[in-house]
């Protein structure tokens, strides 16, 4: 299968970083969480595409980014003030991390399930914005 040149991925990564920095600058706390969700969904989509294309390097980079974003989302939860909602979100983020770590024939379904879970939360977050 054809893979784009490595320089193309580096250029995309630079563009992504600039885009994220522009969205983060001056954003409200609510908007910052929305950016994390957007970036996580993009990373999950990249993982799925790289898995289908057999691009291990791209998959691993997107997986590391996904894990980092999930840790960031969970780390931002206030379990004292957030109560049951925060605990439930923490459980979902941990489950998503477990799903994106699955290897083998179950990986495509696991990635789709993780993406669906995060998309649901992201949609709910956007609705309260």
C-alpha positions as CSV (number, residue, x, y, z in Angstrom):
1,X,0.0,0.0,0.0
2,X,1.2,3.5,-0.8
3,X,2.2,5.8,2.1
4,X,2.7,9.5,1.7
5,X,6.3,10.8,2.3
6,X,7.4,11.3,5.9
7,X,7.8,15.0,5.2
8,X,4.1,15.3,4.4
9,X,3.3,13.9,7.9
10,X,5.7,16.4,9.5
11,X,4.1,19.3,7.6
12,X,0.7,18.1,8.7
13,X,1.9,17.9,12.3
14,X,3.2,21.4,12.2
15,X,0.0,22.7,10.7
16,X,-2.0,20.8,13.3
17,X,0.1,22.3,16.1
18,X,-0.4,25.8,14.8
19,X,-4.2,25.2,14.4
20,X,-4.5,23.9,18.0
21,X,-2.4,26.8,19.3
22,X,-4.7,29.3,17.6
23,X,-7.8,27.6,19.0
24,X,-6.4,27.5,22.5
25,X,-5.2,31.1,22.7
26,X,-7.9,33.0,24.6
27,X,-10.3,30.1,24.8
28,X,-12.7,29.6,27.7
29,X,-12.2,26.5,29.9
30,X,-15.2,25.0,28.2
31,X,-13.7,25.7,24.7
32,X,-10.4,24.1,25.8
33,X,-12.2,20.9,26.6
34,X,-13.9,21.0,23.3
35,X,-10.5,21.3,21.6
36,X,-9.3,18.2,23.5
37,X,-12.3,16.3,22.3
38,X,-11.8,17.5,18.7
39,X,-8.1,16.5,18.8
40,X,-8.9,13.1,20.3
41,X,-11.5,12.3,17.7
42,X,-9.0,13.2,15.0
43,X,-6.4,11.0,16.6
44,X,-8.8,8.1,16.8
45,X,-9.7,8.6,13.1
46,X,-6.0,8.6,12.3
47,X,-5.5,5.4,14.2
48,X,-8.3,3.7,12.4
49,X,-7.0,4.8,9.0
50,X,-3.4,3.9,9.8
51,X,-4.6,0.5,11.0
52,X,-6.5,-0.2,7.8
53,X,-3.5,1.0,5.7
54,X,-0.9,-1.0,7.7
55,X,1.0,2.2,8.7
56,X,2.4,1.2,12.1
57,X,4.4,4.4,12.6
58,X,1.4,6.6,12.0
59,X,-0.8,4.3,14.1
60,X,1.7,4.4,17.0
61,X,2.0,8.2,16.9
62,X,-1.8,8.6,16.8
63,X,-2.2,6.1,19.6
64,X,0.3,7.9,21.8
65,X,-1.5,11.2,21.1
66,X,-4.9,9.6,22.0
67,X,-3.6,8.2,25.2
68,X,-2.1,11.6,26.2
69,X,-5.4,13.4,25.4
70,X,-7.4,10.8,27.4
71,X,-5.0,11.3,30.3
72,X,-5.4,15.0,30.0
73,X,-9.2,14.8,30.0
74,X,-9.3,12.5,33.0
75,X,-6.7,14.6,34.8
76,X,-9.0,17.6,34.4
77,X,-11.9,16.0,36.2
78,X,-12.8,17.4,39.6
79,X,-13.9,14.3,41.5
80,X,-14.9,16.3,44.6
81,X,-17.1,18.7,42.8
82,X,-18.1,16.5,39.9
83,X,-19.3,13.6,41.9
84,X,-20.9,10.7,40.0
85,X,-20.5,12.5,36.7
86,X,-16.8,12.9,37.1
87,X,-16.4,9.3,38.2
88,X,-18.4,8.1,35.2
89,X,-16.3,10.1,32.8
90,X,-13.2,8.8,34.4
91,X,-14.4,5.3,33.9
92,X,-15.2,6.0,30.2
93,X,-11.8,7.6,29.6
94,X,-10.1,4.5,31.1
95,X,-12.2,2.2,29.0
96,X,-11.3,4.2,25.9
97,X,-7.6,3.8,26.8
98,X,-8.1,0.0,27.2
99,X,-9.9,-0.2,23.8
100,X,-7.3,1.7,21.9
101,X,-4.6,-0.6,23.3
102,X,-6.2,-3.7,21.9
103,X,-4.2,-5.6,19.2
104,X,-5.2,-8.2,16.7
105,X,-8.4,-8.9,14.9
106,X,-10.5,-7.1,17.5
107,X,-8.7,-3.8,17.0
108,X,-11.0,-2.2,14.3
109,X,-14.1,-2.9,16.3
110,X,-12.4,-1.7,19.5
111,X,-11.3,1.6,17.8
112,X,-14.8,2.2,16.5
113,X,-16.3,1.6,20.0
114,X,-13.8,4.0,21.6
115,X,-14.5,6.6,19.0
116,X,-18.3,6.3,19.5
117,X,-17.9,6.7,23.2
118,X,-15.8,9.8,22.9
119,X,-18.0,11.2,20.1
120,X,-21.1,10.8,22.4
121,X,-19.4,12.7,25.2
122,X,-18.0,15.3,22.8
123,X,-21.5,15.9,21.4
124,X,-23.0,16.3,24.9
125,X,-20.2,18.7,25.8
126,X,-20.9,20.8,22.7
127,X,-24.6,20.9,23.5
128,X,-24.0,22.5,26.9
129,X,-21.6,25.1,25.5
